[in-house]
Structures are given as C-alpha cells and as structure tokens.
Amino acid sequence: MLLATVLGTGIAFLDMTVVNVALPTIGKELNATVAGLQWIVNGYTLTLASLILIGGSLGDRFGRRRVFLVGVVWFALASLFCGLALGEGALVAARALQGIGGALLTPGSLAIIQASFTPGHRARAVGAWSGLSGIAAAIGPFVGGWLVGVGSWRLIFLINVPLAIAAVAVTLRYVPESRDTESVGGIDVSGAVLTAVGLAGVSWALIAAGERGATASTLTAGAIGVAALAGFLAVERRSRHPMMPLEIWRSRQFTAANLVTFVVYAAISINFFLLSVALQQVLGYPPMQAGLATVPVTALMLVLSARAGMLAERIGPRLPMTAGPLIVAVGLMLLSRVQEGTTYVGTVLPGVIVFGLGLTLTVAPLTATVLAAASERYAGIASGVNNAVARGAGLLAIAVIPGVAGLTGDAYRDPAAFARGFRTAMLIGAALAAAGGALAWLFIRNKVAGRADACPAAHLDRRHYCAADAAPLATELDAERATR
C-alpha cells in the first residue's frame, strides 16, 4: 500500500518541483516572460488546488482506490500532452490538465493510508509516506536538471508515463478498496466551479498586477475571484452534499494545523520556485549542477522523515511543528545570501541543509496532525482540504511574492536584478515560515495516542500484519497453504 501511494503521489509531487529547474530553458525556448513562467507553474497548481477537495469527496463516495487509479492514468496522459506542447499556451493548458489528475490521486493516497492502518501505526505510515513522497518533490530539481542536460525539458514530463504504469500495477495488486459508507447523494459541482473561478481570478489578478499594476482588468478579475470564493462558502453552508463540509472546521486542531500549513507552504513554495532559477541565472550553474545542489534536502528527508513522524507520535506534534518552520526560516535567510560570486560550500550548502532539516521536521507531523484531527469518515476530505490549503498557499505565494520582490518582465535574464529580487523573496519566505512556527506554538495541542507495542486481539490475523485495519490482503504464504 505504501509503495502504491508513494508512486502515485510521487509523480504529482515530482512534477511540482521538477519543472522549476527547467524554467530558464523553457523560458528561452518558448520566449516566455516571468509571468509566463509563473503560469507554467501555477497552471498546474490552480486546478490542483481548485479540485482537490472534490477529489477527496469522490474517493470517499465512490472508492478511494478507484478514484486514485483514475487520477494516476489521467496524470500520465496529461504529462504526455505536456511533453508534446509546441507553445507556452499549450504547455500551460496541459499543465492545468495535469493538475486535475493530481487532484484525484493526491487525497486518495493519504485516505487509503488513513483507512488501512490502525491508529497506533498511522503516524509512522504517514511519516514514511511523507518522507518518500517528499523525496520525490525534493529530488525533482536534480532529475529535471539531469533530463534537461542530457536531452530536453520535454523529458521531465514524459518520464511520468512509466512511473504511472508502475503505480497502476501495484495498486491493482495490493491496495484494498475503502469508502465512506455514509456518503450518499450528488457531487458538489457548483462548489468545484466556484473554487476554480475564485482561485483563477485572484491568481490572474495578482500576477497581472505585478506586471501591469492595478489596471481595470486586474481589479475586475480580482473582484470576480473574491466574490466566487465567498460564493463557495455560501454554497457549502447550504449544500446537502458539500465537497467541504464546514463542520470539519469545528475542530480547533484541524483549523490550526491548516493555518500553519498555509503560512509554511507559502514559504516552501517560493523557495522551490526561485532557488533553481537563481542557481542558474545568478551563479551560472548548468541545469544538472543546479539540480545536484539541492540533493542534501533529498538525503535528509530520506533519512529523517519517518523518524520525525515517530517523534511527533511520541511527544506530540506541537514542538516539531514549532521548531520545523523556525528552522526553515533560518535556512531561507541563509539562502538569501546567494549573489554573484558566492560559493556553493560557503553559501548555498548551509542554507540547503538547514532548510532540509526544517522541512523534514515539519511535513510528517503536520500531515499526521491534520488527519488525526478529523473523523475517519472524513479522511479523504481532510486530506483534500489540507492539500488544497498547501497548494493554494503555493499558488498565491508564486503569484504575489515575485512581483513584490521586483521579479517581473525579463528580470530572470538579468543576473544582478534577479539576485536582488531573490534576496527579497527569500526574506519574505523566512518571515512567513517563522510566523508558521509561532502559530503552531500558540494553537497546536498535543494529543498523543497510546502506543501500540503489541497487536490487539482483533488484529491477530497474520494477514493484517498488526498495522492494517482494512480488508485482509492475501499473501503468498496464505496462497501456498491454501494450495496444500
């Protein structure tokens, strides 16, 4: 189950960062401005954030395994379209299609884990999922740099196809079906449309404002976006079958964890968007070297993420969720020193290591806290809400912060101008991450579950392996015994 969910979400997480290292190459080949690069990233994030809530609802209603599989196949086809795109507009459109696939598969993966592992083992399972999926996101710049260096930026999308085939094969063989048996009724289409219109309007207005200022069209788009988001809340309050039941927000722990998610992921997203570009445009690294520069983040997440999940399970999430964002803030402050002439060992490496440590300490406890704060019947919705918050934070950060930092027009082609804007953007990110740590300390509460050192009597069946709480999975040993 972990392999299937990590493969599925891995390609989605990989695509959120693998594109970043290829942005300068894509920009030159397609003659794009900074706004164009923002939309190549945000086209994906927009549909992902808009539809991830309905993706979780669909999984709870029609089967998490089924919707997960549909999402993986959709994502693979959209990736193929990205690899074949001939212009900036076609690439942005294909990226938006990718986001729809990501919205279907991402909440389903966490919901499968939540429904299939007993409470005593969930935190460790989520920690392993967070670490391995996070590695896919962190390794993205390295993979992207290598593929751009040996072939073409198109390969960063085409590589998703064989990975998706593997995810489908493992899911069909090993993942049991699960759903919310109390979920009935129609799909909240109006809520999904209002979310998409709201985020699209606000994002377009913010990106356009950085390029053109507060024009009439910019203000109109922003007003439409805000009105649509307000309408979404009104629809969810009155809908018989909302894709985001507002009652889920009655949990103070759930609300606090998502507030921390929004602030921290804004900081994380702006770093992933700009760092690879800065390494290439300011320090002159080739794509391969720019990708290798972030490998320490990958290594730290591989080694420490599962342990971070176990630590939060033992001592509670408050301290890790406070310390992690504060460490991320220090890492971003160190990275803000990247200027022409600075060295990797003296400037980039310390920032990357500190950032990776903070990210590792934050992700698993944060994810486990969100899921634990919601009832099991809302597993898919809770996962979808948290992912929507995280992606929405990244969407807005990438739309707003470059303009505030002075990164507009062709600024990414001027090393000195980009260095100045990059420094400002990293300091803004550091302030956001520090605010996330403060919010966690003030509002997150420790709710340490009892340890499950032994299998409870209800789970003594070998086929559950003590951790699985879903339908028993037949093993090769069981099949051999049955044959005998």
C-alpha positions as CSV (number, residue, x, y, z in Angstrom):
1,M,0.0,0.0,0.0
2,L,2.8,2.4,0.8
3,L,4.6,1.7,-2.4
4,A,1.4,2.3,-4.5
5,T,0.5,5.5,-2.7
6,V,4.1,6.8,-2.9
7,L,4.4,6.0,-6.6
8,G,1.2,7.8,-7.3
9,T,1.7,10.9,-5.3
10,G,5.4,10.8,-6.1
11,I,4.8,11.7,-9.7
12,A,2.5,14.5,-8.7
13,F,4.9,15.9,-6.1
14,L,7.8,15.4,-8.5
15,D,6.1,17.5,-11.1
16,M,5.6,20.3,-8.7
17,T,9.4,20.8,-8.4
18,V,10.9,19.1,-11.4
19,V,9.6,21.9,-13.6
20,N,11.4,24.6,-11.6
21,V,14.9,23.7,-12.7
22,A,13.8,23.7,-16.4
23,L,12.1,27.1,-16.2
24,P,15.1,29.1,-17.7
25,T,15.4,26.6,-20.6
26,I,11.6,26.5,-21.2
27,G,11.5,30.3,-21.0
28,K,14.2,30.7,-23.6
29,E,12.8,28.1,-26.0
30,L,9.2,29.4,-25.7
31,N,10.3,33.1,-25.3
32,A,8.3,33.5,-22.0
33,T,8.4,36.3,-19.5
34,V,8.4,35.9,-15.7
35,A,4.6,36.0,-15.9
36,G,4.7,33.1,-18.4
37,L,7.0,31.1,-16.1
38,Q,4.6,31.8,-13.2
39,W,1.7,30.4,-15.2
40,I,3.6,27.3,-16.2
41,V,3.9,26.5,-12.5
42,N,0.5,28.0,-11.4
43,G,-1.5,26.4,-14.3
44,Y,-0.9,23.1,-12.6
45,T,-1.3,24.4,-9.1
46,L,-4.5,26.2,-9.9
47,T,-6.5,23.1,-11.0
48,L,-4.9,21.0,-8.3
49,A,-5.9,23.4,-5.5
50,S,-9.3,24.0,-7.0
51,L,-10.4,20.4,-7.5
52,I,-8.5,18.5,-4.8
53,L,-11.5,18.9,-2.4
54,I,-13.8,17.3,-4.8
55,G,-11.1,14.7,-5.5
56,G,-11.3,13.7,-1.8
57,S,-15.1,13.6,-1.8
58,L,-15.2,11.4,-4.9
59,G,-12.8,9.0,-3.2
60,D,-14.8,8.8,-0.1
61,R,-18.0,8.3,-2.1
62,F,-17.0,6.0,-5.0
63,G,-14.0,4.3,-3.6
64,R,-10.6,5.7,-2.8
65,R,-8.7,3.0,-4.8
66,R,-10.9,3.6,-7.9
67,V,-10.5,7.4,-7.9
68,F,-6.8,7.1,-7.1
69,L,-6.4,4.9,-10.2
70,V,-8.3,7.3,-12.4
71,G,-6.1,10.1,-11.2
72,V,-2.9,8.3,-12.0
73,V,-4.0,7.4,-15.5
74,W,-5.3,11.0,-16.2
75,F,-2.0,12.4,-14.9
76,A,0.0,10.2,-17.2
77,L,-2.0,11.3,-20.3
78,A,-1.7,15.0,-19.3
79,S,2.1,14.5,-18.9
80,L,2.3,13.2,-22.4
81,F,0.5,16.3,-23.7
82,C,3.0,18.5,-21.7
83,G,5.9,16.7,-23.4
84,L,4.4,17.3,-26.8
85,A,3.4,21.0,-26.3
86,L,4.6,23.4,-29.0
87,G,4.0,26.7,-27.3
88,E,3.6,28.5,-24.0
89,G,-0.2,28.4,-24.1
90,A,-0.4,24.7,-25.0
91,L,2.0,23.9,-22.2
92,V,0.0,25.9,-19.6
93,A,-3.2,24.2,-20.7
94,A,-1.6,20.7,-20.5
95,R,-0.2,21.6,-17.0
96,A,-3.8,22.5,-16.0
97,L,-4.9,19.1,-17.1
98,Q,-2.1,17.6,-15.0
99,G,-3.5,19.4,-12.0
100,I,-6.9,17.7,-12.5
101,G,-5.2,14.3,-12.3
102,G,-3.2,15.3,-9.3
103,A,-6.4,16.5,-7.6
104,L,-7.9,13.0,-8.0
105,L,-4.8,10.9,-6.9
106,T,-3.3,13.0,-4.1
107,P,-6.1,13.0,-1.5
108,G,-6.8,9.3,-2.3
109,S,-3.3,8.2,-1.3
110,L,-3.5,9.6,2.2
111,A,-7.1,8.5,2.6
112,I,-6.0,4.9,1.7
113,I,-3.4,5.1,4.5
114,Q,-5.8,6.6,7.0
115,A,-8.4,3.9,6.3
116,S,-6.0,1.0,6.1
117,F,-3.7,1.4,9.2
118,T,-4.7,1.2,12.8
119,P,-4.3,4.4,14.9
120,G,-1.1,3.2,16.6
121,H,0.7,2.7,13.3
122,R,-0.8,5.6,11.2
123,A,1.7,8.2,12.3
124,R,4.6,6.0,11.2
125,A,2.9,5.1,8.0
126,V,2.2,8.8,7.3
127,G,5.8,9.6,8.2
128,A,7.1,7.1,5.7
129,W,4.6,8.4,3.1
130,S,5.6,12.0,3.8
131,G,9.3,11.2,3.6
132,L,9.2,9.1,0.4
133,S,6.7,11.4,-1.3
134,G,8.6,14.5,-0.1
135,I,11.8,12.9,-1.6
136,A,10.0,12.9,-5.0
137,A,9.4,16.6,-4.6
138,A,12.9,17.3,-3.3
139,I,14.6,15.2,-6.0
140,G,12.7,17.0,-8.7
141,P,15.3,19.7,-9.3
142,F,18.0,17.0,-9.6
143,V,16.0,14.8,-12.0
144,G,14.9,17.9,-14.0
145,G,18.5,19.2,-14.3
146,W,19.8,15.8,-15.5
147,L,17.0,15.3,-18.1
148,V,17.4,18.9,-19.4
149,G,21.2,18.4,-19.6
150,V,21.1,15.0,-21.4
151,G,18.1,15.6,-23.6
152,S,15.3,18.1,-23.5
153,W,13.0,19.8,-21.0
154,R,10.2,17.7,-22.5
155,L,11.6,14.6,-20.9
156,I,10.7,15.9,-17.4
157,F,7.1,15.3,-18.3
158,L,7.4,12.1,-20.4
159,I,9.2,10.3,-17.5
160,N,5.9,10.3,-15.6
161,V,4.3,7.8,-18.0
162,P,6.4,4.7,-17.0
163,L,6.1,5.7,-13.3
164,A,2.3,5.9,-13.6
165,I,2.2,2.4,-15.2
166,A,4.1,1.0,-12.3
167,A,1.7,2.8,-9.8
168,V,-1.3,1.3,-11.5
169,A,0.1,-2.2,-11.5
170,V,1.0,-2.1,-7.8
171,T,-2.4,-0.5,-6.8
172,L,-4.4,-3.2,-8.7
173,R,-2.4,-5.9,-7.0
174,Y,-2.1,-4.8,-3.4
175,V,-4.4,-1.9,-2.4
176,P,-7.8,-2.8,-0.9
177,E,-10.9,-0.7,-1.7
178,S,-12.3,1.6,1.0
179,R,-15.0,4.2,1.1
180,D,-17.2,6.2,3.4
181,T,-20.3,4.1,3.7
182,E,-22.4,7.0,4.9
183,S,-21.6,9.1,1.8
184,V,-24.6,9.3,-0.5
185,G,-26.1,11.9,-2.9
186,G,-24.7,14.0,-5.7
187,I,-21.4,15.7,-6.5
188,D,-20.9,19.3,-5.5
189,V,-20.3,20.7,-9.0
190,S,-21.2,24.2,-8.1
191,G,-18.7,24.3,-5.3
192,A,-15.9,23.0,-7.5
193,V,-16.7,25.6,-10.2
194,L,-16.8,28.5,-7.7
195,T,-13.4,27.3,-6.3
196,A,-11.8,27.2,-9.7
197,V,-13.2,30.6,-10.8
198,G,-12.2,32.1,-7.4
199,L,-8.6,30.9,-7.4
200,A,-8.2,31.6,-11.1
201,G,-9.5,35.2,-10.8
202,V,-7.4,36.0,-7.7
203,S,-4.2,34.4,-9.2
204,W,-4.6,36.2,-12.6
205,A,-5.1,39.5,-10.8
206,L,-2.1,39.1,-8.6
207,I,0.2,38.0,-11.4
208,A,-1.1,40.7,-13.7
209,A,-0.7,43.4,-11.0
210,G,3.0,42.6,-10.7
211,E,3.4,43.1,-14.5
212,R,0.9,45.9,-15.2
213,G,-0.1,47.4,-11.9
214,A,-3.7,48.0,-10.7
215,T,-5.5,48.2,-14.1
216,A,-9.2,48.0,-14.5
217,S,-9.0,44.4,-15.8
218,T,-6.8,43.4,-12.9
219,L,-9.2,44.8,-10.3
220,T,-12.2,43.3,-12.1
221,A,-10.6,39.8,-12.2
222,G,-9.6,40.1,-8.5
223,A,-13.1,41.1,-7.6
224,I,-14.7,38.3,-9.5
225,G,-12.3,35.8,-7.8
226,V,-13.0,37.1,-4.3
227,A,-16.8,37.0,-5.0
228,A,-16.6,33.5,-6.3
229,L,-14.7,32.3,-3.2
230,A,-17.3,34.0,-1.0
231,G,-20.0,32.3,-3.0
232,F,-18.2,28.9,-2.5
233,L,-18.5,29.3,1.3
234,A,-22.2,30.2,1.0
235,V,-22.8,27.2,-1.3
236,E,-21.0,24.8,1.1
237,R,-23.1,26.1,4.0
238,R,-26.4,25.3,2.3
239,S,-25.5,22.3,0.1
240,R,-27.0,18.9,1.0
241,H,-23.8,17.2,-0.2
242,P,-20.9,19.7,0.1
243,M,-17.5,18.7,-1.1
244,M,-16.1,20.5,2.0
245,P,-18.5,20.1,5.0
246,L,-18.0,23.2,7.1
247,E,-18.4,21.1,10.2
248,I,-14.9,19.7,9.7
249,W,-13.6,23.1,10.7
250,R,-15.2,22.9,14.2
251,S,-12.1,21.0,15.3
252,R,-9.7,23.7,16.6
253,Q,-6.8,21.4,16.0
254,F,-7.8,20.9,12.3
255,T,-8.2,24.6,11.8
256,A,-4.9,25.5,13.5
257,A,-3.0,22.8,11.5
258,N,-4.3,24.1,8.2
259,L,-3.5,27.7,9.2
260,V,0.1,26.6,9.9
261,T,0.1,24.7,6.5
262,F,-1.0,27.8,4.6
263,V,1.8,30.0,6.0
264,V,4.6,27.5,5.9
265,Y,3.8,26.1,2.5
266,A,3.8,29.6,1.1
267,A,7.4,29.9,2.3
268,I,8.4,26.5,1.0
269,S,6.8,27.0,-2.4
270,I,8.5,30.3,-3.2
271,N,11.9,28.7,-2.4
272,F,11.3,25.7,-4.7
273,F,10.1,28.1,-7.4
274,L,13.1,30.5,-7.3
275,L,16.1,28.6,-6.0
276,S,16.9,26.5,-9.1
277,V,16.4,29.6,-11.3
278,A,18.8,31.6,-9.1
279,L,21.5,28.9,-9.2
280,Q,21.4,29.0,-13.0
281,Q,20.9,32.7,-13.6
282,V,22.9,34.2,-10.8
283,L,25.7,31.7,-10.1
284,G,25.8,30.3,-13.7
285,Y,25.2,26.7,-12.8
286,P,24.1,24.4,-15.7
287,P,20.8,22.6,-15.1
288,M,22.5,19.4,-13.9
289,Q,24.6,21.2,-11.3
290,A,21.6,23.3,-10.2
291,G,19.7,20.0,-9.6
292,L,22.6,18.4,-7.7
293,A,22.8,21.5,-5.4
294,T,19.5,20.5,-3.7
295,V,20.4,16.8,-3.1
296,P,21.0,17.4,0.6
297,V,17.3,18.1,1.0
298,T,16.5,14.8,-0.5
299,A,19.0,12.9,1.6
300,L,17.7,14.5,4.9
301,M,14.1,13.7,4.1
302,L,15.0,10.1,3.2
303,V,16.8,9.5,6.4
304,L,14.8,11.5,8.9
305,S,11.1,11.9,7.8
306,A,9.9,8.6,9.2
307,R,11.7,9.4,12.5
308,A,10.1,12.8,12.6
309,G,6.7,11.1,12.3
310,M,7.6,8.7,15.2
311,L,8.9,11.6,17.3
312,A,5.6,13.5,16.9
313,E,3.7,10.4,17.7
314,R,5.7,10.0,21.0
315,I,5.9,13.6,22.2
316,G,3.0,15.2,20.3
317,P,3.1,17.5,17.3
318,R,3.4,20.9,19.0
319,L,7.1,21.1,19.4
320,P,8.1,19.6,16.0
321,M,5.6,21.8,14.2
322,T,7.0,24.8,16.0
323,A,10.7,24.0,15.6
324,G,10.5,22.8,12.0
325,P,9.2,26.1,10.5
326,L,11.6,28.2,12.5
327,I,14.5,26.1,11.1
328,V,13.0,26.5,7.6
329,A,13.1,30.3,8.2
330,V,16.8,30.2,9.2
331,G,17.5,28.1,6.0
332,L,15.8,30.7,3.8
333,M,17.7,33.5,5.5
334,L,20.9,31.7,4.7
335,L,19.9,31.2,1.1
336,S,19.1,34.9,0.7
337,R,22.8,35.5,0.7
338,V,23.1,33.9,-2.8
339,Q,24.7,36.6,-5.0
340,E,27.1,36.7,-8.0
341,G,30.4,35.3,-6.9
342,T,29.2,33.4,-3.8
343,T,30.3,29.8,-3.5
344,Y,28.3,26.6,-3.1
345,V,30.0,25.4,0.1
346,G,30.1,28.8,1.8
347,T,26.6,30.0,0.9
348,V,24.2,27.5,-0.8
349,L,25.0,24.3,1.1
350,P,24.5,25.6,4.6
351,G,21.1,27.1,3.6
352,V,20.0,23.9,1.8
353,I,21.0,21.7,4.8
354,V,19.2,23.9,7.3
355,F,16.1,24.2,5.1
356,G,16.0,20.4,4.6
357,L,16.2,19.8,8.3
358,G,13.3,22.2,8.9
359,L,11.3,20.7,6.1
360,T,11.8,17.2,7.4
361,L,10.8,18.1,10.9
362,T,7.6,19.9,9.7
363,V,6.0,17.8,7.0
364,A,5.2,14.4,8.6
365,P,3.9,15.8,12.0
366,L,1.8,18.4,10.2
367,T,0.2,15.8,7.9
368,A,-0.5,13.4,10.7
369,T,-2.0,16.1,12.8
370,V,-4.4,17.2,10.1
371,L,-5.6,13.6,9.6
372,A,-5.8,12.8,13.3
373,A,-8.0,15.9,13.9
374,A,-10.8,14.7,11.6
375,S,-13.1,11.7,12.0
376,E,-12.3,8.7,9.9
377,R,-15.3,9.1,7.6
378,Y,-13.8,12.5,6.5
379,A,-10.4,11.0,5.8
380,G,-10.5,11.9,2.1
381,I,-12.0,15.3,2.7
382,A,-9.5,16.2,5.4
383,S,-6.6,15.2,3.2
384,G,-8.1,17.1,0.3
385,V,-8.6,20.2,2.4
386,N,-5.1,20.2,3.7
387,N,-3.6,19.6,0.2
388,A,-5.9,22.4,-1.2
389,V,-4.6,24.7,1.6
390,A,-1.0,23.8,0.8
391,R,-1.4,24.2,-3.0
392,G,-3.4,27.4,-2.6
393,A,-0.6,28.8,-0.4
394,G,1.9,28.0,-3.1
395,L,-0.3,29.4,-5.8
396,L,-0.7,32.7,-4.1
397,A,2.9,32.9,-3.0
398,I,4.2,32.4,-6.5
399,A,1.6,34.9,-7.8
400,V,2.4,37.6,-5.3
401,I,6.0,37.4,-4.0
402,P,7.9,37.7,-7.3
403,G,6.1,40.9,-8.1
404,V,6.7,42.3,-4.6
405,A,10.4,41.4,-4.9
406,G,10.7,43.1,-8.2
407,L,10.9,39.9,-10.3
408,T,8.8,40.9,-13.3
409,G,9.1,41.0,-17.1
410,D,12.5,39.7,-18.2
411,A,14.2,40.1,-14.8
412,Y,15.2,36.4,-14.7
413,R,17.5,37.1,-17.7
414,D,19.5,39.7,-15.7
415,P,21.7,38.1,-13.1
416,A,22.1,41.2,-10.9
417,A,18.4,42.1,-11.0
418,F,17.4,38.5,-10.2
419,A,19.8,38.3,-7.3
420,R,18.2,41.4,-5.7
421,G,14.7,40.1,-6.2
422,F,15.7,36.6,-5.0
423,R,17.1,38.0,-1.7
424,T,13.9,39.9,-1.0
425,A,11.8,36.9,-1.8
426,M,13.8,34.6,0.5
427,L,13.5,37.1,3.4
428,I,9.7,37.3,2.8
429,G,9.6,33.5,2.9
430,A,11.7,33.4,6.1
431,A,9.2,35.7,7.7
432,L,6.3,33.5,6.7
433,A,8.0,30.4,7.9
434,A,8.7,32.0,11.3
435,A,5.1,33.1,11.6
436,G,4.1,29.4,10.9
437,G,6.2,28.3,13.8
438,A,4.7,30.9,16.1
439,L,1.2,29.8,15.1
440,A,2.0,26.2,15.8
441,W,3.3,27.0,19.3
442,L,0.2,29.1,20.1
443,F,-2.6,26.9,18.7
444,I,-1.4,23.3,18.2
445,R,-2.2,21.0,21.1
446,N,-0.6,17.6,21.9
447,K,-2.8,14.6,21.7
448,V,-0.5,11.7,22.0
449,A,-2.2,8.4,21.1
450,G,-1.5,5.3,23.2
451,R,1.4,3.2,22.0
452,A,0.6,0.0,20.1
453,D,3.5,-2.1,21.1
454,A,1.5,-5.3,20.6
455,C,-1.2,-6.3,18.2
456,P,-4.7,-6.0,19.7
457,A,-6.7,-9.2,19.8
458,A,-8.9,-8.0,17.0
459,H,-5.9,-7.9,14.7
460,L,-4.1,-11.1,15.5
461,D,-4.9,-12.4,11.9
462,R,-1.5,-12.6,10.2
463,R,-2.9,-11.1,7.1
464,H,-3.3,-7.7,8.8
465,Y,0.4,-7.6,9.9
466,C,-0.8,-5.7,13.0
467,A,-1.0,-2.5,11.2
468,A,-3.7,-2.9,8.6
469,D,-7.2,-2.1,9.5
470,A,-8.8,-2.6,6.1
471,A,-9.9,-5.7,4.3
472,P,-7.3,-8.5,4.8
473,L,-4.8,-8.9,2.0
474,A,-4.0,-12.5,0.9
475,T,-0.2,-13.2,1.0
476,E,1.9,-15.7,-1.0
477,L,2.2,-17.8,2.2
478,D,-1.6,-17.9,2.5
479,A,-2.0,-19.0,-1.1
480,E,0.6,-21.7,-0.6
481,R,-1.1,-23.0,2.4
482,A,-4.5,-23.0,0.6
483,T,-3.0,-25.0,-2.2
484,R,-1.6,-27.6,0.1
